[in-house]
Amino acid sequence: MHRAKSPEMFESPKLVIQRLRGRGPVRAAVDRTGVYVGHTCTVVIPKDKRLDLDRLCTLVTSPLVDALVRIERGQRLDLYPRDVASIPIPL
C-alpha cells in the first residue's frame, strides 16, 4: 500500500487513473472534490499549469493512447505511474 507524499496529492484537483486496466481504453476521471483514493489508482497533478485536467483526461482515455501504451509498455494488467508518465502530452 502506498501513501501520499503530501496532502495536495489527495486534496487538490487531480486526474485519477485506474491502475488495473482491462481490454478497453485507460479509465480515468477528474476529481475536484478532494476524494482520497487508494493504491489501485494513480493520481496525476500536472506541474505545468497550461495543462487542463479535462483535456488531459480526454487524452489519457482515448483508444489511441491505450494502443500507444500497450505497444511501448507491454500488455501487463497494471498501469504503473511510470507508464502514465511515459504518455506524450502535447502542449
N, C-alpha and C positions, 0 to 999 in steps of 0.2 A: 504494500500500500504506500502511496506517495502522499506527501503533504505539500501545501502551498508554501513557497519560499517567502511570500509576502501577501498581506491581505488583499491587495488590489488584484491578485490573480483570481480571486473569487468575487470580489465586490464591484470591480469596475465593469463597464460594458465590455463584453467579450464575445468571441466566437467559440462555441463549444462543439467539438468534433467527436463523434462516436469512435472509440478506438477499435472496436471489433467491427469489421466490415463483412458484409455478405457478398452476394454476387452483383448487386447493383452499385450505383454511384455512392460516393462517400456521403454519410449522413452528418449534417451539421445544422446548427441554429444559432441565431444571435440572441444573447441574453443581456437584457438591460435592467433586470430586477435584482441582481446580486445573488443568484442561486449558487449554492455551494455544490460542486459536482465531485464525484468520486474518481477513483483511479481508472475507471473504464472510459473516461473522456479525456481529451486533450484540450486544454484551454489556450486560446490564441488571443493575445492583446498586441496589436501592431504597434511597433515603436514609431513608425512613420505616420504622422497624423494625416497625411494625404490619403491614406487608405480608409475607405468607407467600409464599415463592418457588413452592411447589407450586400454591397457589391462583392466583397471578399467571400461571403457565404455563397453567393450565386456562382462564383468561380470555382470554389472548392467542391461544390456539389454537382458540378457539370460532369456528364459522362466522359468528356474529353480528358479532364484532369484524372478521373478514375483510371482511364486507359493508360495515361502517361505514368501515373504512379505504379500501376501494375507492371508495366514494361520496365521501368527503371529500377523499382524497388522489390519486385517479385510478387508472387501470388499468395504470400502468407496471410493469415487471418488478421493479425494485429496491424494497426496503422500507428506506428510509433511516432513520438514527437519529431524525431529526425526525419521521418518520412514526410510528415506535414511540412517541415522546414524546407524540404527539397522542392516543393511545388513552386514553379516560377511564377512570380507575381508581377504583372505589367503595371507600371505607374502611369 
